[in-house]
Amino acid sequence: MTLKLTCPNCGPRYTTEFWFGGEPVPRATPAAPGVDALRADFERVWLRTNVAGVQSERWFHHAGCRRWLVTERDTRTNVFHGHG
Ligand SMILES: [Zn+2]
């Protein structure tokens, strides 16, 4: 089953045209003394919350407008909200 995602620039498209960019996480602030900056950056990029429910996600439309979009998807049903 291929999901459809609505790109705000290109309209409805299959998710095979997109790259999943994970959950939007704010960039870490400069590390305070005593904080392992490398570890904090690793956790920000690779350790995802992956909730069972609606979560915000970043998607890159590589086969279309080549722009990032942020949308919401229910991980239990794969139904997109917002741009979906
Ligand atoms: Zn697009």
PDB file of the backbone (N, CA, C, O) and the ligand in Angstrom, with CONECT records:
HET     ZN  A 101       1
ATOM      1  N   MET A   1       0.847  -1.175   0.000  1.00  0.00           N
ATOM      2  CA  MET A   1       0.000   0.000   0.000  1.00  0.00           C
ATOM      3  C   MET A   1       0.890   1.235   0.000  1.00  0.00           C
ATOM      4  O   MET A   1       1.724   1.409   0.888  1.00  0.00           O
ATOM      5  N   THR A   2       0.710   2.075  -0.984  1.00  0.00           N
ATOM      6  CA  THR A   2       1.476   3.306  -1.059  1.00  0.00           C
ATOM      7  C   THR A   2       0.618   4.457  -0.575  1.00  0.00           C
ATOM      8  O   THR A   2      -0.528   4.618  -0.996  1.00  0.00           O
ATOM      9  N   LEU A   3       1.176   5.240   0.297  1.00  0.00           N
ATOM     10  CA  LEU A   3       0.463   6.363   0.878  1.00  0.00           C
ATOM     11  C   LEU A   3       0.548   7.564  -0.041  1.00  0.00           C
ATOM     12  O   LEU A   3       1.490   7.696  -0.822  1.00  0.00           O
ATOM     13  N   LYS A   4      -0.438   8.437   0.056  1.00  0.00           N
ATOM     14  CA  LYS A   4      -0.413   9.696  -0.678  1.00  0.00           C
ATOM     15  C   LYS A   4      -0.242  10.830   0.305  1.00  0.00           C
ATOM     16  O   LYS A   4      -0.839  10.851   1.381  1.00  0.00           O
ATOM     17  N   LEU A   5       0.586  11.769  -0.095  1.00  0.00           N
ATOM     18  CA  LEU A   5       0.871  12.946   0.704  1.00  0.00           C
ATOM     19  C   LEU A   5       0.661  14.151  -0.196  1.00  0.00           C
ATOM     20  O   LEU A   5       1.090  14.150  -1.349  1.00  0.00           O
ATOM     21  N   THR A   6       0.007  15.173   0.321  1.00  0.00           N
ATOM     22  CA  THR A   6      -0.245  16.363  -0.489  1.00  0.00           C
ATOM     23  C   THR A   6       0.862  17.373  -0.270  1.00  0.00           C
ATOM     24  O   THR A   6       1.005  17.931   0.818  1.00  0.00           O
ATOM     25  N   CYS A   7       1.641  17.604  -1.311  1.00  0.00           N
ATOM     26  CA  CYS A   7       2.685  18.628  -1.274  1.00  0.00           C
ATOM     27  C   CYS A   7       1.994  19.985  -1.498  1.00  0.00           C
ATOM     28  O   CYS A   7       1.187  20.111  -2.418  1.00  0.00           O
ATOM     29  N   PRO A   8       2.295  20.994  -0.678  1.00  0.00           N
ATOM     30  CA  PRO A   8       1.655  22.297  -0.866  1.00  0.00           C
ATOM     31  C   PRO A   8       2.028  22.951  -2.195  1.00  0.00           C
ATOM     32  O   PRO A   8       1.323  23.855  -2.646  1.00  0.00           O
ATOM     33  N   ASN A   9       3.111  22.523  -2.829  1.00  0.00           N
ATOM     34  CA  ASN A   9       3.530  23.100  -4.109  1.00  0.00           C
ATOM     35  C   ASN A   9       3.073  22.276  -5.306  1.00  0.00           C
ATOM     36  O   ASN A   9       2.763  22.835  -6.359  1.00  0.00           O
ATOM     37  N   CYS A  10       3.028  20.948  -5.156  1.00  0.00           N
ATOM     38  CA  CYS A  10       2.794  20.059  -6.297  1.00  0.00           C
ATOM     39  C   CYS A  10       1.446  19.333  -6.245  1.00  0.00           C
ATOM     40  O   CYS A  10       1.014  18.772  -7.251  1.00  0.00           O
ATOM     41  N   GLY A  11       0.784  19.335  -5.102  1.00  0.00           N
ATOM     42  CA  GLY A  11      -0.475  18.621  -4.969  1.00  0.00           C
ATOM     43  C   GLY A  11      -0.266  17.206  -4.477  1.00  0.00           C
ATOM     44  O   GLY A  11       0.828  16.858  -4.032  1.00  0.00           O
ATOM     45  N   PRO A  12      -1.323  16.368  -4.553  1.00  0.00           N
ATOM     46  CA  PRO A  12      -1.230  14.993  -4.037  1.00  0.00           C
ATOM     47  C   PRO A  12      -0.218  14.155  -4.822  1.00  0.00           C
ATOM     48  O   PRO A  12      -0.236  14.130  -6.053  1.00  0.00           O
ATOM     49  N   ARG A  13       0.656  13.476  -4.096  1.00  0.00           N
ATOM     50  CA  ARG A  13       1.678  12.619  -4.693  1.00  0.00           C
ATOM     51  C   ARG A  13       1.873  11.398  -3.805  1.00  0.00           C
ATOM     52  O   ARG A  13       1.582  11.440  -2.609  1.00  0.00           O
ATOM     53  N   TYR A  14       2.373  10.295  -4.402  1.00  0.00           N
ATOM     54  CA  TYR A  14       2.696   9.114  -3.615  1.00  0.00           C
ATOM     55  C   TYR A  14       3.936   9.395  -2.765  1.00  0.00           C
ATOM     56  O   TYR A  14       4.823  10.150  -3.162  1.00  0.00           O
ATOM     57  N   THR A  15       3.974   8.776  -1.603  1.00  0.00           N
ATOM     58  CA  THR A  15       5.104   9.026  -0.704  1.00  0.00           C
ATOM     59  C   THR A  15       6.417   8.482  -1.250  1.00  0.00           C
ATOM     60  O   THR A  15       7.480   8.774  -0.702  1.00  0.00           O
ATOM     61  N   THR A  16       6.360   7.695  -2.323  1.00  0.00           N
ATOM     62  CA  THR A  16       7.607   7.230  -2.938  1.00  0.00           C
ATOM     63  C   THR A  16       8.371   8.397  -3.562  1.00  0.00           C
ATOM     64  O   THR A  16       9.556   8.266  -3.869  1.00  0.00           O
ATOM     65  N   GLU A  17       7.701   9.538  -3.752  1.00  0.00           N
ATOM     66  CA  GLU A  17       8.370  10.724  -4.281  1.00  0.00           C
ATOM     67  C   GLU A  17       9.054  11.533  -3.178  1.00  0.00           C
ATOM     68  O   GLU A  17       9.713  12.537  -3.449  1.00  0.00           O
ATOM     69  N   PHE A  18       8.889  11.084  -1.937  1.00  0.00           N
ATOM     70  CA  PHE A  18       9.405  11.846  -0.797  1.00  0.00           C
ATOM     71  C   PHE A  18      10.449  11.036  -0.036  1.00  0.00           C
ATOM     72  O   PHE A  18      10.455   9.805  -0.071  1.00  0.00           O
ATOM     73  N   TRP A  19      11.322  11.750   0.644  1.00  0.00           N
ATOM     74  CA  TRP A  19      12.214  11.131   1.625  1.00  0.00           C
ATOM     75  C   TRP A  19      11.723  11.531   2.994  1.00  0.00           C
ATOM     76  O   TRP A  19      11.402  12.693   3.244  1.00  0.00           O
ATOM     77  N   PHE A  20      11.667  10.557   3.873  1.00  0.00           N
ATOM     78  CA  PHE A  20      11.251  10.825   5.243  1.00  0.00           C
ATOM     79  C   PHE A  20      12.379  11.528   5.981  1.00  0.00           C
ATOM     80  O   PHE A  20      13.527  11.084   5.950  1.00  0.00           O
ATOM     81  N   GLY A  21      12.044  12.624   6.643  1.00  0.00           N
ATOM     82  CA  GLY A  21      13.076  13.404   7.333  1.00  0.00           C
ATOM     83  C   GLY A  21      12.997  13.345   8.839  1.00  0.00           C
ATOM     84  O   GLY A  21      13.700  14.078   9.533  1.00  0.00           O
ATOM     85  N   GLY A  22      12.141  12.472   9.348  1.00  0.00           N
ATOM     86  CA  GLY A  22      12.061  12.339  10.794  1.00  0.00           C
ATOM     87  C   GLY A  22      11.208  13.410  11.438  1.00  0.00           C
ATOM     88  O   GLY A  22      10.540  14.201  10.772  1.00  0.00           O
ATOM     89  N   GLU A  23      11.257  13.404  12.723  1.00  0.00           N
ATOM     90  CA  GLU A  23      10.486  14.357  13.498  1.00  0.00           C
ATOM     91  C   GLU A  23      11.248  15.679  13.566  1.00  0.00           C
ATOM     92  O   GLU A  23      12.465  15.685  13.748  1.00  0.00           O
ATOM     93  N   PRO A  24      10.541  16.794  13.423  1.00  0.00           N
ATOM     94  CA  PRO A  24      11.241  18.070  13.547  1.00  0.00           C
ATOM     95  C   PRO A  24      11.703  18.278  14.983  1.00  0.00           C
ATOM     96  O   PRO A  24      10.901  18.293  15.917  1.00  0.00           O
ATOM     97  N   VAL A  25      12.978  18.435  15.132  1.00  0.00           N
ATOM     98  CA  VAL A  25      13.573  18.651  16.450  1.00  0.00           C
ATOM     99  C   VAL A  25      14.403  19.919  16.375  1.00  0.00           C
ATOM    100  O   VAL A  25      15.236  20.055  15.479  1.00  0.00           O
ATOM    101  N   PRO A  26      14.196  20.841  17.286  1.00  0.00           N
ATOM    102  CA  PRO A  26      14.984  22.074  17.225  1.00  0.00           C
ATOM    103  C   PRO A  26      16.469  21.786  17.370  1.00  0.00           C
ATOM    104  O   PRO A  26      16.883  20.886  18.101  1.00  0.00           O
ATOM    105  N   ARG A  27      17.245  22.566  16.663  1.00  0.00           N
ATOM    106  CA  ARG A  27      18.703  22.416  16.738  1.00  0.00           C
ATOM    107  C   ARG A  27      19.142  22.711  18.157  1.00  0.00           C
ATOM    108  O   ARG A  27      18.639  23.622  18.816  1.00  0.00           O
ATOM    109  N   ALA A  28      20.070  21.936  18.594  1.00  0.00           N
ATOM    110  CA  ALA A  28      20.544  22.092  19.968  1.00  0.00           C
ATOM    111  C   ALA A  28      21.224  23.447  20.147  1.00  0.00           C
ATOM    112  O   ALA A  28      21.897  23.952  19.248  1.00  0.00           O
ATOM    113  N   THR A  29      21.036  23.999  21.292  1.00  0.00           N
ATOM    114  CA  THR A  29      21.739  25.240  21.624  1.00  0.00           C
ATOM    115  C   THR A  29      23.190  24.895  21.914  1.00  0.00           C
ATOM    116  O   THR A  29      23.509  23.744  22.211  1.00  0.00           O
ATOM    117  N   PRO A  30      24.062  25.872  21.832  1.00  0.00           N
ATOM    118  CA  PRO A  30      25.471  25.554  22.132  1.00  0.00           C
ATOM    119  C   PRO A  30      25.598  24.856  23.482  1.00  0.00           C
ATOM    120  O   PRO A  30      24.928  25.205  24.454  1.00  0.00           O
ATOM    121  N   ALA A  31      26.451  23.889  23.508  1.00  0.00           N
ATOM    122  CA  ALA A  31      26.577  23.061  24.701  1.00  0.00           C
ATOM    123  C   ALA A  31      27.079  23.866  25.889  1.00  0.00           C
ATOM    124  O   ALA A  31      28.018  24.657  25.798  1.00  0.00           O
ATOM    125  N   ALA A  32      26.424  23.633  26.977  1.00  0.00           N
ATOM    126  CA  ALA A  32      26.867  24.253  28.227  1.00  0.00           C
ATOM    127  C   ALA A  32      28.081  23.486  28.737  1.00  0.00           C
ATOM    128  O   ALA A  32      28.288  22.328  28.374  1.00  0.00           O
ATOM    129  N   PRO A  33      28.864  24.119  29.560  1.00  0.00           N
ATOM    130  CA  PRO A  33      30.024  23.400  30.124  1.00  0.00           C
ATOM    131  C   PRO A  33      29.576  22.126  30.829  1.00  0.00           C
ATOM    132  O   PRO A  33      28.623  22.140  31.608  1.00  0.00           O
ATOM    133  N   GLY A  34      30.255  21.047  30.558  1.00  0.00           N
ATOM    134  CA  GLY A  34      29.932  19.781  31.189  1.00  0.00           C
ATOM    135  C   GLY A  34      28.947  18.937  30.399  1.00  0.00           C
ATOM    136  O   GLY A  34      28.681  17.796  30.778  1.00  0.00           O
ATOM    137  N   VAL A  35      28.388  19.473  29.294  1.00  0.00           N
ATOM    138  CA  VAL A  35      27.446  18.721  28.479  1.00  0.00           C
ATOM    139  C   VAL A  35      28.200  18.134  27.295  1.00  0.00           C
ATOM    140  O   VAL A  35      28.978  18.829  26.641  1.00  0.00           O
ATOM    141  N   ASP A  36      27.971  16.855  27.021  1.00  0.00           N
ATOM    142  CA  ASP A  36      28.612  16.181  25.897  1.00  0.00           C
ATOM    143  C   ASP A  36      27.884  16.601  24.616  1.00  0.00           C
ATOM    144  O   ASP A  36      26.832  16.046  24.299  1.00  0.00           O
ATOM    145  N   ALA A  37      28.428  17.567  23.880  1.00  0.00           N
ATOM    146  CA  ALA A  37      27.778  18.124  22.694  1.00  0.00           C
ATOM    147  C   ALA A  37      27.583  17.063  21.618  1.00  0.00           C
ATOM    148  O   ALA A  37      26.544  17.040  20.957  1.00  0.00           O
ATOM    149  N   LEU A  38      28.561  16.189  21.434  1.00  0.00           N
ATOM    150  CA  LEU A  38      28.457  15.149  20.412  1.00  0.00           C
ATOM    151  C   LEU A  38      27.320  14.184  20.743  1.00  0.00           C
ATOM    152  O   LEU A  38      26.561  13.788  19.858  1.00  0.00           O
ATOM    153  N   ARG A  39      27.204  13.810  22.002  1.00  0.00           N
ATOM    154  CA  ARG A  39      26.137  12.907  22.424  1.00  0.00           C
ATOM    155  C   ARG A  39      24.767  13.574  22.251  1.00  0.00           C
ATOM    156  O   ARG A  39      23.820  12.933  21.795  1.00  0.00           O
ATOM    157  N   ALA A  40      24.663  14.845  22.610  1.00  0.00           N
ATOM    158  CA  ALA A  40      23.408  15.578  22.481  1.00  0.00           C
ATOM    159  C   ALA A  40      22.998  15.681  21.009  1.00  0.00           C
ATOM    160  O   ALA A  40      21.818  15.549  20.687  1.00  0.00           O
ATOM    161  N   ASP A  41      23.953  15.913  20.125  1.00  0.00           N
ATOM    162  CA  ASP A  41      23.658  16.005  18.701  1.00  0.00           C
ATOM    163  C   ASP A  41      23.237  14.646  18.146  1.00  0.00           C
ATOM    164  O   ASP A  41      22.312  14.573  17.338  1.00  0.00           O
ATOM    165  N   PHE A  42      23.899  13.577  18.565  1.00  0.00           N
ATOM    166  CA  PHE A  42      23.525  12.224  18.139  1.00  0.00           C
ATOM    167  C   PHE A  42      22.089  11.927  18.542  1.00  0.00           C
ATOM    168  O   PHE A  42      21.313  11.417  17.734  1.00  0.00           O
ATOM    169  N   GLU A  43      21.733  12.237  19.767  1.00  0.00           N
ATOM    170  CA  GLU A  43      20.389  11.961  20.250  1.00  0.00           C
ATOM    171  C   GLU A  43      19.350  12.782  19.488  1.00  0.00           C
ATOM    172  O   GLU A  43      18.261  12.284  19.200  1.00  0.00           O
ATOM    173  N   ARG A  44      19.672  14.027  19.160  1.00  0.00           N
ATOM    174  CA  ARG A  44      18.742  14.889  18.427  1.00  0.00           C
ATOM    175  C   ARG A  44      18.468  14.322  17.037  1.00  0.00           C
ATOM    176  O   ARG A  44      17.333  14.358  16.562  1.00  0.00           O
ATOM    177  N   VAL A  45      19.504  13.800  16.386  1.00  0.00           N
ATOM    178  CA  VAL A  45      19.362  13.336  15.003  1.00  0.00           C
ATOM    179  C   VAL A  45      18.812  11.914  14.918  1.00  0.00           C
ATOM    180  O   VAL A  45      17.978  11.630  14.059  1.00  0.00           O
ATOM    181  N   TRP A  46      19.263  11.019  15.794  1.00  0.00           N
ATOM    182  CA  TRP A  46      18.969   9.599  15.605  1.00  0.00           C
ATOM    183  C   TRP A  46      17.943   8.997  16.552  1.00  0.00           C
ATOM    184  O   TRP A  46      17.301   8.010  16.191  1.00  0.00           O
ATOM    185  N   LEU A  47      17.764   9.534  17.718  1.00  0.00           N
ATOM    186  CA  LEU A  47      16.829   8.943  18.676  1.00  0.00           C
ATOM    187  C   LEU A  47      15.488   9.636  18.535  1.00  0.00           C
ATOM    188  O   LEU A  47      15.322  10.789  18.932  1.00  0.00           O
ATOM    189  N   ARG A  48      14.540   8.920  17.967  1.00  0.00           N
ATOM    190  CA  ARG A  48      13.233   9.502  17.676  1.00  0.00           C
ATOM    191  C   ARG A  48      12.222   9.088  18.740  1.00  0.00           C
ATOM    192  O   ARG A  48      12.342   8.043  19.380  1.00  0.00           O
ATOM    193  N   THR A  49      11.224   9.950  18.901  1.00  0.00           N
ATOM    194  CA  THR A  49      10.180   9.662  19.874  1.00  0.00           C
ATOM    195  C   THR A  49       9.274   8.549  19.365  1.00  0.00           C
ATOM    196  O   THR A  49       8.938   7.631  20.114  1.00  0.00           O
ATOM    197  N   ASN A  50       8.874   8.622  18.091  1.00  0.00           N
ATOM    198  CA  ASN A  50       8.057   7.600  17.432  1.00  0.00           C
ATOM    199  C   ASN A  50       6.828   7.250  18.263  1.00  0.00           C
ATOM    200  O   ASN A  50       6.663   6.109  18.695  1.00  0.00           O
ATOM    201  N   VAL A  51       5.988   8.223  18.477  1.00  0.00           N
ATOM    202  CA  VAL A  51       4.793   8.019  19.300  1.00  0.00           C
ATOM    203  C   VAL A  51       3.786   7.136  18.573  1.00  0.00           C
ATOM    204  O   VAL A  51       3.795   7.054  17.345  1.00  0.00           O
ATOM    205  N   ALA A  52       2.930   6.487  19.326  1.00  0.00           N
ATOM    206  CA  ALA A  52       1.798   5.753  18.759  1.00  0.00           C
ATOM    207  C   ALA A  52       0.625   6.713  18.727  1.00  0.00           C
ATOM    208  O   ALA A  52      -0.153   6.793  19.678  1.00  0.00           O
ATOM    209  N   GLY A  53       0.502   7.444  17.624  1.00  0.00           N
ATOM    210  CA  GLY A  53      -0.533   8.462  17.500  1.00  0.00           C
ATOM    211  C   GLY A  53      -0.082   9.514  16.504  1.00  0.00           C
ATOM    212  O   GLY A  53       0.741   9.242  15.630  1.00  0.00           O
ATOM    213  N   VAL A  54      -0.618  10.702  16.639  1.00  0.00           N
ATOM    214  CA  VAL A  54      -0.296  11.791  15.706  1.00  0.00           C
ATOM    215  C   VAL A  54       1.038  12.410  16.090  1.00  0.00           C
ATOM    216  O   VAL A  54       1.256  12.797  17.238  1.00  0.00           O
ATOM    217  N   GLN A  55       1.922  12.494  15.106  1.00  0.00           N
ATOM    218  CA  GLN A  55       3.209  13.138  15.328  1.00  0.00           C
ATOM    219  C   GLN A  55       3.553  14.009  14.129  1.00  0.00           C
ATOM    220  O   GLN A  55       3.115  13.740  13.010  1.00  0.00           O
ATOM    221  N   SER A  56       4.340  15.054  14.368  1.00  0.00           N
ATOM    222  CA  SER A  56       4.835  15.906  13.291  1.00  0.00           C
ATOM    223  C   SER A  56       6.009  15.212  12.620  1.00  0.00           C
ATOM    224  O   SER A  56       6.825  14.563  13.273  1.00  0.00           O
ATOM    225  N   GLU A  57       6.076  15.362  11.302  1.00  0.00           N
ATOM    226  CA  GLU A  57       7.156  14.741  10.534  1.00  0.00           C
ATOM    227  C   GLU A  57       7.613  15.675   9.429  1.00  0.00           C
ATOM    228  O   GLU A  57       6.834  16.483   8.923  1.00  0.00           O
ATOM    229  N   ARG A  58       8.879  15.558   9.060  1.00  0.00           N
ATOM    230  CA  ARG A  58       9.441  16.307   7.944  1.00  0.00           C
ATOM    231  C   ARG A  58       9.536  15.364   6.745  1.00  0.00           C
ATOM    232  O   ARG A  58       9.937  14.207   6.881  1.00  0.00           O
ATOM    233  N   TRP A  59       9.166  15.870   5.580  1.00  0.00           N
ATOM    234  CA  TRP A  59       9.257  15.093   4.348  1.00  0.00           C
ATOM    235  C   TRP A  59       9.893  15.975   3.283  1.00  0.00           C
ATOM    236  O   TRP A  59       9.574  17.159   3.176  1.00  0.00           O
ATOM    237  N   PHE A  60      10.796  15.392   2.495  1.00  0.00           N
ATOM    238  CA  PHE A  60      11.468  16.125   1.423  1.00  0.00           C
ATOM    239  C   PHE A  60      10.961  15.608   0.080  1.00  0.00           C
ATOM    240  O   PHE A  60      11.054  14.413  -0.203  1.00  0.00           O
ATOM    241  N   HIS A  61      10.424  16.504  -0.745  1.00  0.00           N
ATOM    242  CA  HIS A  61       9.861  16.102  -2.039  1.00  0.00           C
ATOM    243  C   HIS A  61      10.975  16.059  -3.091  1.00  0.00           C
ATOM    244  O   HIS A  61      11.142  16.985  -3.884  1.00  0.00           O
ATOM    245  N   HIS A  62      11.727  14.960  -3.072  1.00  0.00           N
ATOM    246  CA  HIS A  62      12.895  14.840  -3.954  1.00  0.00           C
ATOM    247  C   HIS A  62      12.518  14.689  -5.425  1.00  0.00           C
ATOM    248  O   HIS A  62      13.296  15.082  -6.295  1.00  0.00           O
ATOM    249  N   ALA A  63      11.353  14.132  -5.725  1.00  0.00           N
ATOM    250  CA  ALA A  63      10.965  13.910  -7.126  1.00  0.00           C
ATOM    251  C   ALA A  63      10.036  15.011  -7.629  1.00  0.00           C
ATOM    252  O   ALA A  63       9.433  14.878  -8.694  1.00  0.00           O
ATOM    253  N   GLY A  64       9.922  16.077  -6.879  1.00  0.00           N
ATOM    254  CA  GLY A  64       9.034  17.167  -7.279  1.00  0.00           C
ATOM    255  C   GLY A  64       9.720  18.504  -7.099  1.00  0.00           C
ATOM    256  O   GLY A  64      10.705  18.814  -7.769  1.00  0.00           O
ATOM    257  N   CYS A  65       9.187  19.281  -6.193  1.00  0.00           N
ATOM    258  CA  CYS A  65       9.662  20.659  -6.017  1.00  0.00           C
ATOM    259  C   CYS A  65      10.956  20.754  -5.220  1.00  0.00           C
ATOM    260  O   CYS A  65      11.541  21.833  -5.122  1.00  0.00           O
ATOM    261  N   ARG A  66      11.413  19.640  -4.650  1.00  0.00           N
ATOM    262  CA  ARG A  66      12.658  19.588  -3.874  1.00  0.00           C
ATOM    263  C   ARG A  66      12.632  20.548  -2.684  1.00  0.00           C
ATOM    264  O   ARG A  66      13.603  21.243  -2.389  1.00  0.00           O
ATOM    265  N   ARG A  67      11.497  20.554  -2.026  1.00  0.00           N
ATOM    266  CA  ARG A  67      11.354  21.377  -0.825  1.00  0.00           C
ATOM    267  C   ARG A  67      10.920  20.496   0.336  1.00  0.00           C
ATOM    268  O   ARG A  67      10.298  19.450   0.144  1.00  0.00           O
ATOM    269  N   TRP A  68      11.256  20.933   1.538  1.00  0.00           N
ATOM    270  CA  TRP A  68      10.834  20.248   2.749  1.00  0.00           C
ATOM    271  C   TRP A  68       9.438  20.703   3.134  1.00  0.00           C
ATOM    272  O   TRP A  68       9.079  21.859   2.912  1.00  0.00           O
ATOM    273  N   LEU A  69       8.652  19.811   3.704  1.00  0.00           N
ATOM    274  CA  LEU A  69       7.386  20.185   4.298  1.00  0.00           C
ATOM    275  C   LEU A  69       7.257  19.463   5.634  1.00  0.00           C
ATOM    276  O   LEU A  69       7.838  18.401   5.855  1.00  0.00           O
ATOM    277  N   VAL A  70       6.486  20.069   6.499  1.00  0.00           N
ATOM    278  CA  VAL A  70       6.197  19.463   7.800  1.00  0.00           C
ATOM    279  C   VAL A  70       4.718  19.137   7.821  1.00  0.00           C
ATOM    280  O   VAL A  70       3.881  19.996   7.542  1.00  0.00           O
ATOM    281  N   THR A  71       4.402  17.920   8.147  1.00  0.00           N
ATOM    282  CA  THR A  71       3.018  17.498   8.212  1.00  0.00           C
ATOM    283  C   THR A  71       2.823  16.647   9.459  1.00  0.00           C
ATOM    284  O   THR A  71       3.777  16.353  10.180  1.00  0.00           O
ATOM    285  N   GLU A  72       1.609  16.265   9.697  1.00  0.00           N
ATOM    286  CA  GLU A  72       1.315  15.384  10.822  1.00  0.00           C
ATOM    287  C   GLU A  72       0.738  14.085  10.290  1.00  0.00           C
ATOM    288  O   GLU A  72      -0.056  14.074   9.349  1.00  0.00           O
ATOM    289  N   ARG A  73       1.158  12.982  10.917  1.00  0.00           N
ATOM    290  CA  ARG A  73       0.674  11.654  10.499  1.00  0.00           C
ATOM    291  C   ARG A  73       0.349  10.856  11.747  1.00  0.00           C
ATOM    292  O   ARG A  73       1.074  10.886  12.742  1.00  0.00           O
ATOM    293  N   ASP A  74      -0.769  10.137  11.663  1.00  0.00           N
ATOM    294  CA  ASP A  74      -1.107   9.220  12.747  1.00  0.00           C
ATOM    295  C   ASP A  74      -0.355   7.920  12.474  1.00  0.00           C
ATOM    296  O   ASP A  74      -0.646   7.233  11.495  1.00  0.00           O
ATOM    297  N   THR A  75       0.595   7.581  13.318  1.00  0.00           N
ATOM    298  CA  THR A  75       1.432   6.406  13.083  1.00  0.00           C
ATOM    299  C   THR A  75       0.663   5.095  13.231  1.00  0.00           C
ATOM    300  O   THR A  75       1.134   4.047  12.789  1.00  0.00           O
ATOM    301  N   ARG A  76      -0.510   5.148  13.845  1.00  0.00           N
ATOM    302  CA  ARG A  76      -1.314   3.927  13.990  1.00  0.00           C
ATOM    303  C   ARG A  76      -2.108   3.617  12.726  1.00  0.00           C
ATOM    304  O   ARG A  76      -2.361   2.452  12.420  1.00  0.00           O
ATOM    305  N   THR A  77      -2.505   4.667  11.986  1.00  0.00           N
ATOM    306  CA  THR A  77      -3.359   4.473  10.818  1.00  0.00           C
ATOM    307  C   THR A  77      -2.688   4.913   9.514  1.00  0.00           C
ATOM    308  O   THR A  77      -3.199   4.629   8.431  1.00  0.00           O
ATOM    309  N   ASN A  78      -1.545   5.607   9.610  1.00  0.00           N
ATOM    310  CA  ASN A  78      -0.843   6.182   8.453  1.00  0.00           C
ATOM    311  C   ASN A  78      -1.699   7.227   7.724  1.00  0.00           C
ATOM    312  O   ASN A  78      -1.513   7.448   6.527  1.00  0.00           O
ATOM    313  N   VAL A  79      -2.600   7.848   8.410  1.00  0.00           N
ATOM    314  CA  VAL A  79      -3.393   8.924   7.832  1.00  0.00           C
ATOM    315  C   VAL A  79      -2.669  10.234   8.095  1.00  0.00           C
ATOM    316  O   VAL A  79      -2.313  10.544   9.232  1.00  0.00           O
ATOM    317  N   PHE A  80      -2.454  11.005   7.021  1.00  0.00           N
ATOM    318  CA  PHE A  80      -1.813  12.304   7.144  1.00  0.00           C
ATOM    319  C   PHE A  80      -2.850  13.346   7.532  1.00  0.00           C
ATOM    320  O   PHE A  80      -3.991  13.308   7.070  1.00  0.00           O
ATOM    321  N   HIS A  81      -2.451  14.254   8.364  1.00  0.00           N
ATOM    322  CA  HIS A  81      -3.268  15.413   8.738  1.00  0.00           C
ATOM    323  C   HIS A  81      -2.476  16.641   8.280  1.00  0.00           C
ATOM    324  O   HIS A  81      -1.271  16.549   8.045  1.00  0.00           O
ATOM    325  N   GLY A  82      -3.121  17.738   8.160  1.00  0.00           N
ATOM    326  CA  GLY A  82      -2.418  18.939   7.697  1.00  0.00           C
ATOM    327  C   GLY A  82      -2.265  18.870   6.196  1.00  0.00           C
ATOM    328  O   GLY A  82      -3.246  19.022   5.469  1.00  0.00           O
ATOM    329  N   HIS A  83      -1.044  18.643   5.712  1.00  0.00           N
ATOM    330  CA  HIS A  83      -0.812  18.590   4.272  1.00  0.00           C
ATOM    331  C   HIS A  83      -1.197  17.233   3.691  1.00  0.00           C
ATOM    332  O   HIS A  83      -1.215  17.079   2.469  1.00  0.00           O
ATOM    333  N   GLY A  84      -1.499  16.260   4.518  1.00  0.00           N
ATOM    334  CA  GLY A  84      -1.719  14.907   4.028  1.00  0.00           C
ATOM    335  C   GLY A  84      -2.975  14.676   3.272  1.00  0.00           C
ATOM    336  O   GLY A  84      -3.231  13.558   2.827  1.00  0.00           O
TER     337      GLY A  84
HETATM  338 ZN    ZN A 101       6.423  19.252  -4.133  1.00  0.00          ZN2+
END
